[in-house]
Amino acid sequence: MKPLLSILIVEPSDIIIEGLQSLLDETGDFNVLAPLHDAAILHERLVTQSPDLLLINPSMVLPQSQQQQAILRFRQSKPVVALLYQYVPPQVLQGYTAVLDICENRGRVASLLRECCDTRDDGGNEESYELSDRETEVLVLLAQGCSSKEIAEKLHISIHTVNTHRKNITHKTGIKSVAGLAVYAALHNLIDG
Protein backbone atom coordinates (compact mmCIF):
# COMPACT_ATOMS: atom_id res chain seq x y z
CA MET A 1 0.00 0.00 0.00
CA LYS A 2 1.33 3.41 -1.00
CA PRO A 3 1.82 5.93 1.83
CA LEU A 4 -0.53 8.90 1.97
CA LEU A 5 0.71 12.06 0.25
CA SER A 6 0.83 14.95 2.71
CA ILE A 7 -0.49 18.28 1.45
CA LEU A 8 -0.18 21.71 3.00
CA ILE A 9 -2.91 24.12 1.86
CA VAL A 10 -2.26 27.86 2.17
CA GLU A 11 -5.53 29.67 1.52
CA PRO A 12 -7.47 32.41 3.38
CA SER A 13 -10.97 31.01 2.68
CA ASP A 14 -12.33 28.42 5.13
CA ILE A 15 -14.95 27.38 2.58
CA ILE A 16 -12.33 26.54 -0.03
CA ILE A 17 -10.06 24.80 2.49
CA GLU A 18 -12.90 22.66 3.86
CA GLY A 19 -14.11 21.79 0.36
CA LEU A 20 -10.62 20.70 -0.71
CA GLN A 21 -10.09 18.73 2.51
CA SER A 22 -13.39 16.91 2.06
CA LEU A 23 -12.68 16.13 -1.58
CA LEU A 24 -9.13 14.89 -0.89
CA ASP A 25 -10.19 12.86 2.17
CA GLU A 26 -12.69 10.98 -0.04
CA THR A 27 -9.87 9.66 -2.23
CA GLY A 28 -7.97 8.03 0.62
CA ASP A 29 -4.65 9.02 -1.03
CA PHE A 30 -3.93 12.26 0.81
CA ASN A 31 -3.18 13.50 4.31
CA VAL A 32 -4.20 17.17 4.47
CA LEU A 33 -2.08 18.90 7.09
CA ALA A 34 -3.43 21.73 9.25
CA PRO A 35 -3.92 24.56 6.74
CA LEU A 36 -2.44 28.04 6.87
CA HIS A 37 -4.76 31.04 6.46
CA ASP A 38 -1.84 33.36 5.72
CA ALA A 39 1.71 32.85 4.52
CA ALA A 40 3.48 34.57 7.44
CA ILE A 41 4.85 31.32 8.92
CA LEU A 42 5.03 29.37 5.67
CA HIS A 43 8.80 28.81 5.84
CA GLU A 44 8.59 27.34 9.36
CA ARG A 45 5.72 25.00 8.40
CA LEU A 46 7.56 23.77 5.29
CA VAL A 47 10.63 22.97 7.38
CA THR A 48 8.85 21.36 10.33
CA GLN A 49 6.19 19.37 8.45
CA SER A 50 7.96 18.74 5.13
CA PRO A 51 4.78 18.11 3.10
CA ASP A 52 4.89 16.13 -0.15
CA LEU A 53 3.06 18.95 -1.96
CA LEU A 54 2.27 22.61 -1.33
CA LEU A 55 -1.09 23.90 -2.59
CA ILE A 56 -1.17 27.69 -2.32
CA ASN A 57 -3.19 30.66 -3.44
CA PRO A 58 -0.52 32.67 -5.32
CA SER A 59 -2.16 36.00 -4.44
CA MET A 60 -1.04 35.42 -0.83
CA VAL A 61 2.64 35.67 -1.71
CA LEU A 62 4.30 38.94 -2.62
CA PRO A 63 7.07 38.87 -5.23
CA GLN A 64 10.58 38.95 -3.74
CA SER A 65 9.20 38.20 -0.25
CA GLN A 66 10.56 35.72 2.27
CA GLN A 67 7.56 33.47 1.51
CA GLN A 68 8.35 33.58 -2.22
CA GLN A 69 11.93 32.51 -1.48
CA ALA A 70 10.66 29.65 0.73
CA ILE A 71 8.39 28.45 -2.10
CA LEU A 72 11.24 28.55 -4.63
CA ARG A 73 13.50 26.50 -2.30
CA PHE A 74 10.69 24.00 -1.62
CA ARG A 75 9.95 23.64 -5.34
CA GLN A 76 13.50 22.46 -6.02
CA SER A 77 12.55 19.09 -4.54
CA LYS A 78 8.75 18.97 -4.28
CA PRO A 79 5.76 20.23 -6.27
CA VAL A 80 4.08 23.57 -5.60
CA VAL A 81 0.60 23.94 -7.09
CA ALA A 82 -1.10 27.32 -7.56
CA LEU A 83 -4.75 27.37 -6.46
CA LEU A 84 -6.63 29.78 -8.74
CA TYR A 85 -10.03 31.39 -8.58
CA GLN A 86 -9.09 34.89 -9.63
CA TYR A 87 -6.83 36.49 -12.21
CA VAL A 88 -3.11 35.99 -11.60
CA PRO A 89 -0.58 37.32 -14.13
CA PRO A 90 0.91 34.50 -16.25
CA GLN A 91 4.47 35.43 -15.29
CA VAL A 92 3.61 34.76 -11.62
CA LEU A 93 2.32 31.28 -12.48
CA GLN A 94 5.60 30.31 -14.17
CA GLY A 95 7.12 29.60 -10.75
CA TYR A 96 4.61 26.82 -10.00
CA THR A 97 4.70 23.13 -10.88
CA ALA A 98 1.05 23.18 -11.93
CA VAL A 99 -2.10 25.26 -11.69
CA LEU A 100 -5.31 24.01 -10.11
CA ASP A 101 -8.35 26.00 -11.18
CA ILE A 102 -11.04 25.96 -8.49
CA CYS A 103 -13.58 25.06 -11.19
CA GLU A 104 -11.93 21.70 -11.98
CA ASN A 105 -14.16 18.66 -11.50
CA ARG A 106 -13.72 16.44 -8.43
CA GLY A 107 -11.81 13.66 -10.14
CA ARG A 108 -9.43 16.01 -11.90
CA VAL A 109 -8.41 17.78 -8.67
CA ALA A 110 -7.11 14.57 -7.10
CA SER A 111 -5.54 13.28 -10.33
CA LEU A 112 -3.68 16.58 -10.95
CA LEU A 113 -2.22 16.51 -7.44
CA ARG A 114 -1.26 12.83 -7.82
CA GLU A 115 0.40 13.55 -11.20
CA CYS A 116 2.45 16.34 -9.64
CA CYS A 117 3.70 14.03 -6.89
CA ASP A 118 4.20 11.07 -9.23
CA THR A 119 6.40 12.99 -11.65
CA ARG A 120 8.62 13.97 -8.72
CA ASP A 121 8.81 10.34 -7.54
CA ASP A 122 9.74 8.82 -10.90
CA GLY A 123 13.38 7.80 -11.11
CA GLY A 124 14.62 9.14 -7.78
CA ASN A 125 16.97 12.06 -8.47
CA GLU A 126 16.56 11.88 -12.23
CA GLU A 127 13.72 13.68 -13.93
CA SER A 128 11.08 11.64 -15.71
CA TYR A 129 10.98 12.35 -19.43
CA GLU A 130 8.04 10.07 -20.14
CA LEU A 131 4.83 11.94 -20.91
CA SER A 132 1.91 11.40 -18.53
CA ASP A 133 -1.43 10.24 -19.96
CA ARG A 134 -2.83 13.78 -19.76
CA GLU A 135 0.28 15.26 -21.40
CA THR A 136 -0.10 12.73 -24.22
CA GLU A 137 -3.75 13.79 -24.68
CA VAL A 138 -2.68 17.44 -24.85
CA LEU A 139 0.14 16.58 -27.28
CA VAL A 140 -2.23 14.75 -29.62
CA LEU A 141 -4.67 17.67 -29.64
CA LEU A 142 -1.80 20.11 -30.28
CA ALA A 143 -0.62 17.95 -33.15
CA GLN A 144 -4.16 18.04 -34.55
CA GLY A 145 -3.97 21.85 -34.60
CA CYS A 146 -6.07 22.68 -31.54
CA SER A 147 -5.42 25.89 -29.62
CA SER A 148 -4.95 25.91 -25.84
CA LYS A 149 -8.52 27.19 -25.46
CA GLU A 150 -9.90 24.37 -27.62
CA ILE A 151 -7.88 21.78 -25.70
CA ALA A 152 -9.15 23.18 -22.39
CA GLU A 153 -12.74 22.89 -23.62
CA LYS A 154 -12.30 19.35 -25.00
CA LEU A 155 -10.57 18.01 -21.88
CA HIS A 156 -12.67 20.04 -19.42
CA ILE A 157 -9.63 21.64 -17.79
CA SER A 158 -8.49 25.24 -17.42
CA ILE A 159 -6.32 27.02 -19.97
CA HIS A 160 -3.71 27.44 -17.22
CA THR A 161 -3.57 23.66 -16.80
CA VAL A 162 -3.23 23.19 -20.57
CA ASN A 163 -0.34 25.66 -20.63
CA THR A 164 1.33 23.84 -17.73
CA HIS A 165 1.04 20.57 -19.68
CA ARG A 166 2.46 22.30 -22.77
CA LYS A 167 5.47 23.51 -20.76
CA ASN A 168 6.00 20.00 -19.38
CA ILE A 169 5.75 18.50 -22.88
CA THR A 170 8.30 20.99 -24.23
CA HIS A 171 10.63 20.30 -21.30
CA LYS A 172 10.36 16.52 -21.63
CA THR A 173 10.63 16.33 -25.41
CA GLY A 174 12.94 19.28 -25.99
CA ILE A 175 10.66 20.38 -28.85
CA LYS A 176 9.34 23.94 -28.85
CA SER A 177 7.31 24.25 -32.07
CA VAL A 178 3.84 22.84 -32.67
CA ALA A 179 5.05 21.42 -36.01
CA GLY A 180 7.89 19.63 -34.23
CA LEU A 181 5.45 18.24 -31.66
CA ALA A 182 3.22 17.00 -34.48
CA VAL A 183 6.19 15.13 -36.00
CA TYR A 184 7.05 13.73 -32.55
CA ALA A 185 3.45 12.53 -32.10
CA ALA A 186 3.45 10.89 -35.55
CA LEU A 187 6.83 9.19 -34.97
CA HIS A 188 5.58 7.78 -31.67
CA ASN A 189 2.35 6.51 -33.26
CA LEU A 190 0.20 8.84 -31.17
CA ILE A 191 -1.69 10.07 -34.22
CA ASP A 192 -2.32 8.72 -37.68
CA GLY A 193 0.71 9.77 -39.75
VOGU-3710 file (C-alpha; in Angstrom, 3 decimals, decimal comma):
1> mkpllsiliv> 0,000/0,000/0,000  1,332/3,409/-0,999  1,824/5,927/1,832  -0,525/8,904/1,971  0,706/12,063/0,252  0,826/14,951/2,712  -0,493/18,275/1,447  -0,182/21,711/3,003  -2,911/24,117/1,855  -2,257/27,857/2,165
11> epsdiiiegl> -5,535/29,665/1,521  -7,474/32,410/3,381  -10,967/31,015/2,683  -12,329/28,419/5,126  -14,953/27,383/2,579  -12,332/26,540/-0,035  -10,064/24,798/2,490  -12,898/22,663/3,860  -14,108/21,795/0,362  -10,618/20,703/-0,709
21> qslldetgdf> -10,087/18,726/2,510  -13,386/16,911/2,056  -12,683/16,132/-1,583  -9,132/14,893/-0,889  -10,188/12,856/2,169  -12,686/10,983/-0,043  -9,870/9,656/-2,233  -7,969/8,031/0,620  -4,651/9,023/-1,035  -3,934/12,264/0,811
31> nvlaplhdaa> -3,183/13,502/4,311  -4,203/17,168/4,466  -2,078/18,904/7,089  -3,434/21,726/9,252  -3,924/24,556/6,740  -2,444/28,045/6,869  -4,755/31,042/6,458  -1,843/33,355/5,719  1,714/32,846/4,522  3,478/34,572/7,444
41> ilherlvtqs> 4,854/31,324/8,925  5,034/29,375/5,673  8,802/28,809/5,842  8,590/27,339/9,356  5,723/25,001/8,397  7,559/23,765/5,290  10,634/22,975/7,381  8,848/21,357/10,331  6,193/19,372/8,451  7,956/18,743/5,126
51> pdlllinpsm> 4,779/18,106/3,101  4,888/16,132/-0,154  3,055/18,945/-1,960  2,271/22,607/-1,331  -1,094/23,902/-2,592  -1,166/27,689/-2,315  -3,194/30,662/-3,439  -0,520/32,675/-5,323  -2,157/35,997/-4,438  -1,040/35,419/-0,834
61> vlpqsqqqqa> 2,641/35,669/-1,708  4,297/38,939/-2,624  7,073/38,874/-5,232  10,582/38,952/-3,741  9,202/38,204/-0,251  10,559/35,718/2,273  7,557/33,473/1,513  8,352/33,578/-2,221  11,930/32,512/-1,483  10,664/29,650/0,726
71> ilrfrqskpv> 8,393/28,453/-2,096  11,241/28,549/-4,627  13,499/26,499/-2,302  10,692/24,003/-1,616  9,948/23,642/-5,337  13,499/22,458/-6,017  12,555/19,087/-4,540  8,752/18,972/-4,285  5,763/20,227/-6,270  4,080/23,570/-5,604
81> vallyqyvpp> 0,598/23,943/-7,094  -1,099/27,323/-7,556  -4,751/27,374/-6,463  -6,631/29,778/-8,736  -10,032/31,386/-8,579  -9,088/34,891/-9,634  -6,828/36,489/-12,208  -3,114/35,992/-11,601  -0,580/37,323/-14,134  0,907/34,499/-16,251
91> qvlqgytavl> 4,474/35,433/-15,290  3,606/34,764/-11,621  2,324/31,280/-12,482  5,600/30,309/-14,169  7,116/29,602/-10,747  4,612/26,815/-10,000  4,703/23,132/-10,876  1,048/23,185/-11,930  -2,101/25,258/-11,692  -5,315/24,008/-10,113
101> dicenrgrva> -8,349/26,001/-11,179  -11,039/25,961/-8,486  -13,583/25,058/-11,192  -11,931/21,699/-11,979  -14,159/18,660/-11,505  -13,721/16,444/-8,429  -11,807/13,655/-10,139  -9,427/16,013/-11,904  -8,408/17,780/-8,665  -7,105/14,571/-7,100
111> sllreccdtr> -5,539/13,284/-10,329  -3,682/16,580/-10,949  -2,216/16,510/-7,438  -1,256/12,825/-7,820  0,400/13,549/-11,198  2,451/16,343/-9,644  3,702/14,032/-6,891  4,199/11,065/-9,228  6,400/12,988/-11,650  8,618/13,970/-8,721
121> ddggneesye> 8,807/10,336/-7,536  9,742/8,817/-10,901  13,377/7,805/-11,111  14,621/9,142/-7,782  16,971/12,061/-8,466  16,561/11,876/-12,232  13,719/13,678/-13,926  11,075/11,643/-15,709  10,984/12,350/-19,435  8,036/10,072/-20,139
131> lsdretevlv> 4,826/11,935/-20,908  1,909/11,400/-18,530  -1,430/10,244/-19,958  -2,826/13,781/-19,765  0,284/15,261/-21,405  -0,100/12,728/-24,219  -3,745/13,789/-24,676  -2,679/17,442/-24,853  0,140/16,584/-27,281  -2,234/14,752/-29,620
141> llaqgcsske> -4,671/17,675/-29,637  -1,800/20,112/-30,278  -0,623/17,947/-33,152  -4,160/18,043/-34,552  -3,969/21,852/-34,605  -6,071/22,678/-31,545  -5,416/25,895/-29,616  -4,954/25,915/-25,835  -8,516/27,189/-25,459  -9,904/24,369/-27,625
151> iaeklhisih> -7,876/21,783/-25,701  -9,154/23,177/-22,390  -12,738/22,892/-23,621  -12,297/19,352/-25,002  -10,566/18,010/-21,878  -12,670/20,045/-19,419  -9,632/21,637/-17,790  -8,494/25,239/-17,419  -6,319/27,017/-19,972  -3,707/27,436/-17,218
161> tvnthrknit> -3,569/23,658/-16,801  -3,231/23,191/-20,574  -0,344/25,664/-20,626  1,331/23,842/-17,731  1,044/20,572/-19,681  2,463/22,304/-22,772  5,474/23,511/-20,758  6,003/19,998/-19,384  5,753/18,500/-22,880  8,303/20,990/-24,227
171> hktgiksvag> 10,629/20,301/-21,303  10,361/16,519/-21,625  10,634/16,329/-25,413  12,945/19,282/-25,986  10,663/20,384/-28,852  9,338/23,945/-28,855  7,312/24,245/-32,066  3,844/22,837/-32,674  5,052/21,422/-36,013  7,888/19,627/-34,227
181> lavyaalhnl> 5,449/18,243/-31,659  3,217/16,998/-34,483  6,189/15,133/-36,000  7,054/13,725/-32,547  3,451/12,529/-32,096  3,450/10,894/-35,550  6,826/9,193/-34,965  5,584/7,785/-31,669  2,351/6,513/-33,262  0,196/8,835/-31,165
191> idg> -1,694/10,070/-34,225  -2,319/8,719/-37,684  0,714/9,768/-39,754
//
